[in-house]
Amino acid sequence: MAEIKVKTGTGEYTVHIGQGVVEGVLAEDVARLRPRTIMLVSHPDIYEMYGGRLRDVLQGGEAGRVRPCHFLFPQGEENKSLKTLEDGYNALLATGVNREDLLVAFGGGVVGDLAGFMAATYMRGMPFLQVPTTLMAMVDSSIGGKVGVDMPGAKNMVGAFHQPLGVYSDVSFLRTLPERELRSGLVEVAKYGFLYDQGLLKVLEGWKGLPGEQDDITEVIAACAGHKARVVGADERDTRGERAMLNYGHTFGHALEAACGYGTLRHGEAVAVGMLMAARLAELMGFSGEGLGAYHRRVLLPILGGGARDIAPEREAVISAMRADKKKGEKLRFVLLEGLQAPFLADAVDMGAVEAAVDETLDTLRRADPCL
């Protein structure tokens, strides 16, 4: 098992990664916290597969000591909404949950974001734990306390910073993930590689299968979690610029999700295409050498697989969604690379180059070999 410490201005917690984390350290931590009620937030299919296992752990083996209950909502980014959030608040109220109880986010990034925001805002804040079940959530979204919901056409527009008490990444959950979800998670691994860690990129290039088939997946998740912990510790609330680097590919990616309609693309798929666009923009603006885009294609197109050809929104829809997603005044902000592991923030970019990067990348995807 690997353990990564996350130290922020509001507290410290541990990310636990490995086989058997749920029955081991999670069970111990819940017994130590001694909540009266635990609200488990998840999706119906995840709960059907693993709900019984997790309920047994959360009850602590002492009948009547802990009262577990659950709030379930349908899968899909389109359900990370104010309506679902209101339903969650009503479930908390109906169950009598208070600030001395515990909320557990059990699922992927959508569950973690929405459940975390519920915890941040219900009764002005209650404690919660992250138990991620997807590779995407294990390597990135479960760590760092960014929580929130989407507005129509604008991703994560309503949110807060609310750190969990702990993160419990049991890699046994990855065995039942659909291939598309595993590929989506690999995109976040690639992101950390492009930003900080050439070793991760070499691992990705050397893999012949998917994460569930790899013996070293715990080490890969731990490496990504370590990078995330370091950045969050330096810039917890995204005010100094360090944490903004983690949005590499996301300015384009969020716009792609909105342009295609939430739920059409996995978050990782959109970010992968977003990084391809960002690499091409860096080349067009003269910030990087011409080889950057080609290397991104070499790493990312095999991860996307044949599904890459299905990503084909119109350029104007992408640009329009990008403008709606601004969170820093009137300027669009991009994370770009001068080279591998050399990111920087670009607030002033030529919109003609942005449009060209979108067009060229979408054209590349349409022509991509479906056998990749």
C-alpha positions, 0 to 999 in steps of 0.5 A: 500500500502507498500513502501520500500526505496532503498538507494544506492551510486548512488541515492535513490528510492521507491518500491511501492507495492499494489492494484492500484499503477499504477493509483495512485503513478505511474501516479503522478510520471510521471506527476512530471517527465514531459517527452516529450516521453515515450518508453514502453518496453514489450511483445505483450501479456502483451501489449494486456492485459494492454497496454491501461491501462498503456498508459492512465496513462503515458499520464497523461490525458493531450492530446498531453503533453506526446507522448507514444510509444512502443517496443515489443519483444517475450516472453522467455529467448532466446529473452533476446539477443543482437539481441533484444537489437539492435532492441530496440535501432533502435526503440528508434532512429526511435522514436526520444527518447533522454536522457530527455525522459523516458523508462518504463519496463513493464513485468517480469524479461526478460523485466526488464533486457533488458529494463534496459540495453537499458536505461543504454546504449542508449545515455550513459544512460537515466532514466527508471521505472520498472513496474513489472507484475510477482511475480518473478519480484516484489519480486526480479529482478525489484529491485537493478539495475542489468540489461543485456542480455544473450550470447549463453550458458551464462546467463546475461554475458553482462550487467550493474548496472543502478538503476530505478527511481522507482518500481511500483508493482501493485498486480492486474497484478498477477490475470492474471498470468499463474499458472506456472509463479506464482509458479516460483515467489514463488521460489524467496520468498522461496529463501529470506526465506532460506537466511534471513526470517524464517517467509516467509518459514512459510507463504509458508508452510501454504498456501494452494493455489497460490499467486493470492488467498492470501490476504497477498501477498502485505505483502509477496512482501514487505518483500522480497523487504525489504530484497533486498533493504537492501542488495543492499544498502550495496553492490550495485555493488556486490563487497563486498559479501553481494549481491552475497548471493542473487545468492543462487541456481543460479550457478546451476540454470543458468546452468540448464537453459542453459543445458535445452535450454533457454525457456524450464524452467522458471527462478524460476523453475531452481533456485528451483532445483538449491537450492535443489542442493546447499542444498545437496552440503552443506550436502555432503561437511559437511557444514550443517546438514543432515536435510537441503536438506529434508527441502528444498524438503519439501518447494520447491517440492510442489511449483514446482508441477508435472512439477518437473519431466520434469527437466531432463538434463544430468549431464555433460551438467549442469556441462559444462554450469556451467563452461561457466557461471563463472564471478569470474576468474577460480573458480566456486562460490557457495552460500551455507547454514550452516543452515537456514538463515546462508548463506556463499560464497564457492569458493573452493568446491569438483567437485565430490561433485558438480556432486553428488549433481546434480545427486542425485537431478535430480534423486529425481526430476524424482521420485517426486510425480507428485501430489505434 
